[in-house]
Amino acid sequence: MKTTLVKKVDMNAKKWFLVDAAKGNLGRLAVKVANVLRGRHKVSYTPHMDEGDFVVIVNAEKVRLTGKKDEDKDYMFYSMYQGNERRFSAKTLRTRRPCFLVEHAVKGMLPKNRLASTMFKKLKVYAGATHPHEAQNPIPLEI
């Protein structure tokens, strides 16, 4: 059996998918979205090519965390100055930067290479229920 690799000229047009974050848990949502951004849902998946589609996530502020992660899970930020390490709980970040939790989870599940930045640019996250991508006719993606 011969393995076929996709070339740039053979790639299909990118589709747009719509995900409602209020319906799913953060980790499971991030896995599904990362696979769509990479293109793993397609039959013609090739690891070294960016075949993924666009993903629009709405209601990012309502994403669920299981257990007591809302209070216990910490995100650490370090400015490279001595003693300037700051930690915030998931609950605090949800009020200050509601899209950060989803973006951080999805980015962590993408590969650590040059393709990851182009894949991550195809992710659009919005805190509320509205988004400016209605013209692309996004297809609902089940979580």
GIJO-V58076 format. One record per backbone hydrogen bond with DSSP energy under -0.5 kcal/mol. CO is the residue of the C=O (numbers start at 1). NH is the residue of the N-H. If there is no record, write none. Layout:
co=CO nh=NH
co=CO nh=NH
//
This chain:
co=7 nh=10
co=7 nh=11
co=8 nh=11
co=15 nh=54
co=16 nh=139
co=17 nh=56
co=18 nh=141
co=19 nh=21
co=19 nh=58
co=20 nh=23
co=21 nh=24
co=21 nh=64
co=24 nh=64
co=25 nh=29
co=26 nh=30
co=27 nh=31
co=28 nh=32
co=29 nh=33
co=30 nh=34
co=31 nh=35
co=32 nh=36
co=33 nh=37
co=34 nh=38
co=35 nh=39
co=35 nh=40
co=35 nh=41
co=36 nh=53
co=38 nh=51
co=39 nh=42
co=42 nh=45
co=46 nh=49
co=49 nh=51
co=54 nh=17
co=55 nh=57
co=55 nh=124
co=56 nh=19
co=56 nh=58
co=57 nh=126
co=58 nh=21
co=59 nh=62
co=60 nh=63
co=64 nh=26
co=66 nh=69
co=68 nh=71
co=68 nh=72
co=69 nh=73
co=70 nh=91
co=73 nh=90
co=75 nh=88
co=77 nh=86
co=81 nh=84
co=84 nh=79
co=86 nh=77
co=88 nh=75
co=89 nh=93
co=90 nh=94
co=91 nh=95
co=92 nh=96
co=93 nh=97
co=97 nh=100
co=97 nh=101
co=99 nh=103
co=100 nh=104
co=101 nh=105
co=102 nh=106
co=103 nh=107
co=104 nh=108
co=105 nh=109
co=106 nh=109
co=107 nh=110
co=111 nh=113
co=113 nh=116
co=113 nh=117
co=114 nh=117
co=114 nh=118
co=115 nh=119
co=116 nh=120
co=117 nh=121
co=119 nh=122
co=120 nh=123
co=122 nh=55
co=122 nh=124
co=124 nh=57
co=126 nh=60
co=127 nh=61
co=128 nh=59
co=133 nh=136
co=134 nh=137
co=139 nh=18
co=140 nh=142
//
